[in-house]
């Protein structure tokens, strides 16, 4: 389980760096400051959760079941939250109106929050034993 989590963390981190550089260089020329800030928010939260998964993958304080649940919440949460933010921030660059998928952003955020709640509950329960 640890190898899988660390692999996903590495991939999310790598993609966040690539997208951050892409936003800072290529998108800087075609997006407004507000759109770039929005795009950067997606990058930040993706990186935060890549680092979060590095912790989850290396800690012995969590069961494999908890690690698996947190991994699933983070993957779907990042896809929904950061993914929708990337699409919404670059909406003006395509003919498709990505505003129709805007409802998944808060769902993704809720999933990311849930992953942190799961960590808190698991650590709290372990401390009581």
N, C-alpha and C positions, 0 to 999 in steps of 0.2 A: 504494500500500500504506500509506503514512504517513497519508493522510487516513482510511482505514478504521480503522487502529489508534487514531488520535486520537479518532475518533468513538466507538468502543467504549469507550475510556478515559473519555471525557466522560460517556457514558451510565452506565457502572458507577459512576463517582464521584457523579453526580447521584442515582442510585437508592440508593447507600449513605447519602447525606445524608438523603434522604427517609425511609428505613427507620430510621436512627438517631434522627431526630426523632420518628417514629412510636413507636419503642420507648420513648424517654424520656418521652413524654407519654401516648399512648393505652394502650400496653401496661403502663405502670407501675402502672395501677390493677387489672390483671387477672392479672398474672404475679408469681411469687415473685422474690425477689432473685436466686436461682440461675438461674432461667429468663431473667431480664433480662440477666444476665451472659453467659449462653450466646448469647442473641440478639446482644448487643453484640460478641461474638467474631466472629460471621458478618459483621457490619457492618465491623469493623476489617479483616478479611482481604480483604473486597471492596474497601475503600478502598485498602489497601496495593497491591493488584494493579491498581487503576485508575491509581495513581501510577506503578507499574512499567511499565504500557503507555504512559504519557506519555513515559517515558524511551525505551522501545523504539521508539516511533514517531518520535522526534526524533533519535536517534543515527545517525551515519553509520558506526558501527563494525560494523554487522550487515548481512548480505545480505538481500535481499527474501525469500529462501527461509527464512532463520532467523527473520525477523520474522513471517512467515506461520505458521510452526510454533509460535512462542512465543504468538502471538495465539490460535491454536486451543487450545493447552494451557490458557491462562488463561481463556478463555471457558468451556470445559467444566469446568475446575477450579473456577471460582467458582460456576457453576451447581450442581455436585455438592456442593462443600464448604459454601459459604455458604448456598446454597438449602436443603440438607438441614438445616443448623443452624437456619435460620429456622423451618422446618416442625417440627422436633423441639422447639424451645424453646416453640412455641405449640401443641404437641400437645394440651394440656388444653382448648383453646378449640374443638375440633372433635370431631365424632363419629368421624372417621377416625383410626385409630391409625398415625401416621407413623413409629413405631418400626420398621415393616417396611422402610423405606427407609434406615434408619440405616447400612447397609453402604456406601452411596455416599459418606458423609462422608470416610472415609480414602482412598477412590479419588480424590476431588476434591483432597484434600491432596497425594496423590502426584503428581497432574497439575500442581498449582501448584509443587511442589518441582522437578518435571521442567522446568518453564519456566525456572526459575532456573539449573538445571544446564545447559540448552541455551545460555542466555546466557553462562555461565561458559566452556563449551567453545568457543563461537564467538569470544569475546574472547581466550581463550588461544591458539587456532589463529591468529588474526590477528596476535597479538603475536610469534609465531614466524616470521612471514614478513617 
